[in-house]
């Protein structure tokens, strides 16, 4: 019987170990996500509180109040109204009287050419994260910047319809599927390599 090739075997073992580690990490993330969803669901019915200086995941979906002293700009993206109609939501980049920066979803328009007229003021709504965020690689390497906080306003700007309130059910919870994929990749790698060794021995 031929000796096992050292370098290819080492490479396969390292790859399999990495896949298994990623699968275990996804299972850990699943536990963390379940706890996050439970906290977010409990936040829905809590009394409104002033927007804190530092936004943590524990505050997601809580009701908050803030003052937009200055609107620094607008962004537009896909959204839905409170009654489920699709459209274009308008997000204002705000600065508070103390200099804190946050974003406010001021509502949805069906006309993409509409430009909201809103100069700021008191805001009350549900705390969420602004669209976009760190990539999977950023999170794995520890270089992920904190997501930008965003308030989904209860009251829309003139000409807009109120946006759909954030729902904890919308938080993705697909970590079990990812874990099973990584474990499957590891098993497939082992089987393929064993078949390759068997063919080599012949």
PyMOL commands that set and color helices and strands:
alter all, ss='L'
color gray80, all
select helices_A, chain A and resi 6-43+57-59+136-141+168-170+175-201
alter helices_A, ss='H'
color red, helices_A
select strands_A, chain A and resi 49-50+63-68+70-80+86-95+101-109+121-129+149-153
alter strands_A, ss='S'
color yellow, strands_A
deselect
rebuild
show_as cartoon
